[in-house]
Amino acid sequence: EGNTRGLFKGRTVVSFLTGEPEYLDPLKDETPEGWIVTGYPWYSIKTPEHDAFLKAYQAKYNDYPRLGSIVGYQTIKAAAAILAKAGSSDPEKLIAAAEGISTPSPFGEITFRKIDHQSTLGAFTGKTALKDGKGIMVDTAYRKGSDYLPGDAEIEKMRPKD
């Protein structure tokens, strides 16, 4: 509707998530072009980790993955790795096992940081474009979460003091 009314004409638009297939697919040829977005350009990621995931996903589901597919897959894989390392479902053992654990992912290795339990799984950024009547992401880059999360000293400063 914003395109129809000229809302975005002459403006730079930054839009979180709009580059995901979940958002681009329904827009089809109405995809706005040139928006700066985060998303999942599954069709242009050329790494061994992602290639293996993509082939397995397509073989099982006869479809392409969405970002939700990656998040769900990685959540279960991380939980399994933590459970295996903990050897128990005891909450304290699970917490200890999760701290600093690294696991492979379709986007490369990720780590759950010890200091704040944050995953270093990153995000793809790029711009929206049209190709063959469908919305896609172009000029994409993977941004590692570890490059953007605050460092240990900064986290310590943010924590409440007793």
C-alpha positions, -999 to +999 in steps of 0.1 A: +000+000+000+029+023+007+042+018-028+007+026-043+005+058-023+041+069-030+051+067+006+086+054-001+093+074-033+126+092-029+133+077+005+158+052+018+140+024+036+155+001+062+133-028+070+141-056+095+131-091+082+117-080+049+143-100+030+131-132+044+112-155+020+083-155+045+079-118+036+091-116+000+071-145-013+036-130-008+047-097-023+057-113-056+061-085-082+050-059-057+083-063-038+097-028-032+132-025-048+163-011-031+152-015+005+180-023+029+169-054+047+178-084+068+167-118+055+176-151+041+189-153+006+188-191+005+194-192-033+227-173-032+245-187-001+274-208-014+291-225+016+295-262+022+274-259+055+245-243+038+247-264+007+244-296+028+214-281+047+197-269+015+201-303-003+188-322+027+159-298+032+149-299-004+152-337-006+129-341+025+103-313+018+105-307-020+106-270-013+131-243-003+138-234+033+126-202+050+145-184+078+121-201+102+134-234+089+170-224+098+160-211+133+139-242+141+167-266+128+194-247+147+174-246+179+169-283+180+206-290+170+218-267+198+195-282+223+207-317+214+243-306+217+237-291+251+218-321+263+246-345+251+273-324+268+253-321+300+244-358+302+214-348+322+183-327+322+192-310+354+189-273+349+223-264+365+241-290+344+223-277+312+234-242+320+270-253+326+270-273+293+256-244+273+281-219+285+307-215+257+295-244+236+301-242+199+280-260+173+279-261+135+251-244+117+241-239+081+256-204+085+289-217+100+299-224+136+281-206+163+288-203+200+267-197+231+287-171+250+295-179+286+290-144+299+254-139+287+243-171+270+238-153+237+242-172+205+266-158+179+243-168+150+243-138+127+221-124+100+222-117+063+218-081+051+212-068+016+187-050-006+154-060-021+151-065-058+128-081-084+138-111-105+115-130-127+084-114-110+096-124-075+112-106-046+148-115-038+178-101-018+208-088-037+242-074-025+240-097+005+265-102+032+265-125+063+271-105+095+284-127+123+267-121+156+300-122+174+311-091+155+281-071+168+275-083+203+289-062+232+321-074+247+325-089+282+336-056+298+306-038+284+283-065+296+298-063+331+292-026+331+256-030+322+248-055+349+233-043+381+256-040+411+245-055+444 
